[in-house]
Amino acid sequence: MATITLDLPAETLAALRRSPHELAKDVRLGAAIYWYTRGELSQERAAEVAGLDRTEFLRACGRAGVNLFQSDAEDLADGHG
């Protein structure tokens, strides 16, 4: 697994009221959701990035208001969605 370092001002952690560990989990989930909604990662891979199983990732997406259906109106009209 690769490691990425993110430097943030201490005030940011204080303002967010998160420990570094909690913030890391939030960032991983946010990145996973972002890449999933852009179609760059599958649900399975995004769940892996988030450190969750697929079911928990889908629940997290639901809590975040993410549309879990990746089809658009054109796909549906063409019968591909």
C-alpha positions as CSV (number, residue, x, y, z in Angstrom):
1,M,0.0,0.0,0.0
2,A,1.2,3.5,-0.8
3,T,1.5,6.2,1.8
4,I,0.5,9.8,1.1
5,T,1.4,12.6,3.5
6,L,-0.9,15.6,3.8
7,D,0.4,18.7,5.7
8,L,-2.4,20.7,7.4
9,P,-2.2,23.6,9.9
10,A,-2.9,22.5,13.4
11,E,-5.7,25.0,13.4
12,T,-7.5,23.0,10.7
13,L,-7.6,19.9,12.9
14,A,-8.8,22.0,15.8
15,A,-11.5,23.6,13.7
16,L,-12.7,20.3,12.4
17,R,-12.5,18.7,15.9
18,R,-10.8,15.6,14.5
19,S,-7.8,13.6,15.5
20,P,-5.3,13.0,12.7
21,H,-6.6,9.4,12.5
22,E,-10.2,10.5,12.2
23,L,-9.2,13.1,9.5
24,A,-7.3,10.5,7.6
25,K,-10.4,8.3,7.5
26,D,-12.6,11.2,6.4
27,V,-10.1,12.1,3.6
28,R,-10.0,8.5,2.4
29,L,-13.7,8.2,2.3
30,G,-14.1,11.6,0.6
31,A,-11.6,10.6,-2.0
32,A,-13.2,7.2,-2.6
33,I,-16.6,8.8,-3.0
34,Y,-15.2,11.5,-5.3
35,W,-13.5,8.9,-7.6
36,Y,-16.5,6.6,-7.5
37,T,-18.9,9.3,-8.5
38,R,-16.6,10.3,-11.4
39,G,-16.6,6.7,-12.6
40,E,-12.9,6.4,-12.0
41,L,-13.3,3.6,-9.4
42,S,-15.8,0.7,-9.0
43,Q,-17.7,0.3,-5.8
44,E,-15.4,-2.4,-4.8
45,R,-12.2,-0.4,-5.4
46,A,-13.7,2.7,-3.8
47,A,-14.7,0.7,-0.7
48,E,-11.1,-0.5,-0.5
49,V,-9.7,3.0,-0.7
50,A,-12.2,4.1,2.0
51,G,-11.1,1.1,4.2
52,L,-14.6,-0.2,4.3
53,D,-16.4,-3.3,3.0
54,R,-18.7,-2.7,0.0
55,T,-21.9,-2.6,2.1
56,E,-20.5,0.0,4.5
57,F,-19.2,2.1,1.5
58,L,-22.7,2.1,0.0
59,R,-24.1,3.1,3.3
60,A,-21.6,5.9,3.6
61,C,-22.5,7.1,0.1
62,G,-26.1,7.1,1.1
63,R,-25.4,9.2,4.2
64,A,-23.4,11.6,1.9
65,G,-26.4,11.9,-0.5
66,V,-24.5,10.2,-3.3
67,N,-26.6,8.8,-6.2
68,L,-25.6,5.2,-6.4
69,F,-27.0,4.8,-9.9
70,Q,-24.3,5.8,-12.4
71,S,-26.6,5.8,-15.4
72,D,-27.8,9.0,-17.0
73,A,-30.9,9.7,-19.0
74,E,-29.2,8.9,-22.3
75,D,-27.9,5.5,-21.1
76,L,-31.4,4.6,-19.9
77,A,-33.0,5.7,-23.2
78,D,-30.4,3.5,-25.1
79,G,-31.2,0.6,-22.8
80,H,-27.6,0.6,-21.4
81,G,-28.4,1.9,-17.9
